[in-house]
């Protein structure tokens, strides 16, 4: 494993790519909780705060539908830099408006929606670039490393973002803007040639003649004609909706109860801590155990972890039980998504990223609004039970899928087909 990790870090362009992706992840983590807190502060309503998150997610997902094709047809490094610049301008503007006491809910909504939409359109450039700068043998390890990195950032980002917000509401947005600036600078150092000496993001002659629309349809056709991938998208959509809905419900419930912002941040920090542990497990297990059976066990594990959260609103029970929900996610991404990306064509990585993320997140776009709307009607426990029922349904579907159960371990991926 040490030799593989050494080779990974020695891959051309990987260090500046990892730096840029890490800085972007840090910028996002620091402002995520602050957006919810700020939305509730300027509106005074869990419903309005919930719709702020939903509107942003809708903008991001709709834009990303076309963004993957755009990314595959243009220089991905430049798109990463452009996305970072937008992050600096958008979140820096919120910090300035707060400092000037000139921020209203409509303005916050407008900036959040525009920034999310642009991020959805350009954001897949980062993942699309990774497949071109490392060998396929190191892909599961790279995914595991990214999961650990993301978990660490989110674990620290929630409490730190909450603390910064308690010091001054504008502070987390200013720090977030600085992180995006670091990402943009780091991205300029990424080497722009893959192992075949082709400029990353440039299509071949036939693709260029076919035009944007043909490339767009090609990506969706490739994904939707594979039964295993379609089943993965369905169960992933249900899983994401259930888990994200629970996170939003906990967050909005605690906000409405007047819980300290730093304490709320520890909720996301706890789940991220377990994602970090999960990434360490993924690094050791991702290429050694069968993907299909591991995924089935992980889905059941998540349902069991959510059950205590649905039965009590005690903060400490909520913190511990909810934290363990994050444990299996690095395994999902390193193993299941790793298999899909490894079996997809090199020149379609941007489009495959979109055809995976958009359907998987399509229900999650409404999590924030659903959670914010259900809380006043069903209460905290009723809202939790709704999302738990969805998680149980996803677990049943994944265990009934022979195509998912049959995905082998990483050492057998070369001979395995994605049907």
Secondary structure as UniProt FT lines:
FT   HELIX           2..9
FT   TURN            12..13
FT   HELIX           14..43
FT   HELIX           46..72
FT   HELIX           76..99
FT   TURN            100..101
FT   HELIX           105..122
FT   HELIX           124..133
FT   HELIX           136..138
FT   HELIX           139..167
FT   TURN            169..170
FT   HELIX           171..187
FT   TURN            188..189
FT   TURN            195..196
FT   TURN            200..201
FT   HELIX           205..224
FT   HELIX           227..256
FT   TURN            257..258
FT   HELIX           261..285
FT   TURN            286..288
FT   HELIX           291..311
FT   HELIX           315..324
FT   TURN            325..328
FT   HELIX           329..331
FT   HELIX           332..337
FT   HELIX           338..343
FT   HELIX           346..348
FT   HELIX           349..361
FT   TURN            362..363
FT   HELIX           364..366
FT   HELIX           367..400
FT   HELIX           402..405
FT   HELIX           410..412
FT   TURN            413..415
//
